[in-house]
Amino acid sequence: GFVVGHAGLYQALAMFAVAYFIIGMTVLSVCAIATNGALDAGGAYYMISRALGPEFGGSIGIMFFLANVCGSALYVLGLVEAVVDSFGIPPGQEAGTGVHVLPQSYWYELLYGTVLLALCLLVCLVGASIYAKATFLIFLVVAAVLGTILVSFFATRPLKVPIHLPHFNGTETDNGFFSGFSLDTLRDNLGGGYGVDYTTGQMMSFSSVFAVMFNGCTGIMAGSNMSGDLKRPSYSIPRGTISAVLFTYLVYNLLAFLMCATCNRILLQKDYGFLRDISIFPPLVTVGIYAATLSAAMSNLIGASRILYALARDDLFGRALALAKKTSASGNPVMAVIISWLVVQVVLFSGKLNTIASVVTTFFLLVYATVNLACLALEWASAPNFRPTFRYFTWHTCLLGIAGCCVMMFLISPVSASASLGFLLLLLLALHYLSPSSTWGYISQALIFHQVRKYLLMLDVRKDHVKFWRPQMLLMVQNPRGSARLIDFVNDLKKSGLYVLGHVELQDLDMLPSDPLQPQQDSWLSLVDKLNVKAFVSLTLAPSVRHGVRQLLFTSGLGGMRPNTLVLGFYDDEAPQDGLARHPAFTSAREEVPLGFPPLRTPTTPKLLSAREYVGIVADALKMLRNVLLARQLESLDKAWELRRAASPPPTIHVWPVNLLRPDSARYADTCSLFLLQMACVLNMARAWRRARLRLFLCVEAGTMPHAQEEKLRQLLKDLRIQAQIQLVPWDAITRLHWQTCRGPPGGPAEEEEEEEGVVNFPTNTTQVSDEYVCAANKLVLEQSPAPAVRFLYLPRPPADTGLYPLYLHQLELLTRGLGPTVLVHGVSAVTSTQL
């Protein structure tokens, strides 16, 4: 009567259509999730938490608990209104007459509500079995009353119904009219005629009437809330819920038409108990109203307790809900029932039904939207294990349900909707950072996998362009205990590119009972988490380190995301230091280092690879067109200290883009030099290194027009948009040492042979460089002050003769000895662009 009295028949039917459209879409999602596996206690909370993860599940669980609590209070207040309307002393009278003996005031109505709520509490404390029996009995009563009301519309003759309304100086009497079936009455009630609600004094509107009406439709979730008490929830929930939706929708539409055709608007708007006045047996209507509202109040109370119990049992809120875990001997969560009862009792202080209707409706709409979201996420994730036996849904129905819920939330009450979403966001953040990890599975991982696979297929290597080149690193790590700072340094070098930590285990799978790498995977992933680096982990078994690195270079990555740069630690005789024990990520932790990595080798322990094999790895990478970086003494780089120094000038990065082991062909614009410049610039672009300054060293000889060379290099830097300070370094004395040991002066046969080969290092170049010259070049680099945070040096290509590999490595060791953190760089691909 309230709905059709204010909204009229057309708008009332539209409200029912909108409400049941939202509910229908949600019911399809509920049925899909309910038939996809075993259900436990918690209903919608259980479905959402197992589908979307603990953050969404816990936050929506709290919202659903509050929705059921407020819904229970709303029905209790509605029952109080009905009781007071039947037995209350009329306003303006001091003493009652006949059955009108109950005093009316805020505190008296609160008392009546408390008593009725206590009755609901007693039923819920006994358990679900007595509740089920009580609700079945109530169903029979309500069915009988509904039948009586339908007969009354046809059997009752036209009559006037006196209506006593409260007034500021007494009571005011108005007359409603029951006309029987009348076309005039129907015509008068077709359009809307919103008036003042006589219980609250507020002007009604479409949204406020819809908010009250929608609460009469939320009982469809009562069955799913009892999922833990049903014998076959996946069977009972779809059939029971869909039957309830269809039955109530038909009944509401039929009653709306019958009321509009027989009752005038005054009767509908100002007497919410008019069905009693027109009934052929009024007491039965009164009993039916009491039974229906009492059943709804109990349903919401027991639903709230089951949700609270499920939340407590999942330990999402820790000790805060520990008390709600306690159950009776029969398994009834009595403490959850008592806590829910206490919260409902607090809500009863709001006083009037229509006051909290919009809040309850907003909470329910938010929960329904999330149920649809859970089903939508499961459908979009396309996981093979999502195969519900209920198939009458698609992602379209889920999306329509979400859209309908969100639109109606903000139409009903923008303030309540915004506050509810803000509260939900706070709960999400709190659970994300505070709740323990769960074993339920995270839908986000399935969705990410689905999207990443799709975009990887779209990433076409044939469309690569140098403008969009980025470093994609494969860092080989023998033992992370000695490489913590190197791992962190390469993380700064990757510039939003792929970063893979590679490790080779020297074992033969044929001789092992199982894969030894699987137990190590968790340790490596924990290392990545604790070091806070954005890296993947790739482990392999191989008979030698060189074969293992080849495997990783061939197989690491996927599609267009494959490593283009190999990073190795330097091969020397220094004893490794345990960097994990000193790393802030581990020294600040409360527990000991839990990672299962073996202890570092001692100085007397033989190495796992020889010098020849190490250089062979570099040669293999260059043959496979991979850039190579060799990092020496990076474990001595204290990045935090270097970059937080308050001293002026700021820390520097020294860049030597000339092949110091090849002074007879020193060029600054070859592919390798440009790649070296690019890597130094990428490091400088990293957030942690932005304070650092690049210093580029230009090696010049007398009589070669150094200023012209400097200007040419400055123009190159300008074209490449690289900001760096250029410093001229005379090295005549150094090159003189080189020519003294060569077979002839510049331009001789050796150089002509080299130019014909057209490579950076002709095969015999290694033998032409003396240790004296390399030590002098090392001293030249070392003398440039102030000392930098890190140096980038040119890495020559290994000689073609494998017998010269040890000598090549010896020269690299002499060149970088005592330089501190140093990166030797050799690039094979064009990585710089001057185009827009």
PyMOL commands that set and color helices and strands:
alter all, ss='L'
color gray80, all
select helices_A, chain A and resi 2-34+44-52+54-87+106-126+128-155+183-188+206-225+227-229+233-262+265-270+274-278+282-313+318-325+334-350+353-381+395-412+414-434+443-458+461-463+466-468+480-482+484-493+509-511+517-531+545-555+579-582+584-587+611-623+634-636+639-643+663-665+671-685+687-689+706-719+732-741+749-757+765-768+771-783+802-816
alter helices_A, ss='H'
color red, helices_A
select strands_A, chain A and resi 159-167+170-178+473-476+499-506+536-542+565-569+627-632+652-656+693-700+725-730+790-794+822-826
alter strands_A, ss='S'
color yellow, strands_A
deselect
rebuild
show_as cartoon
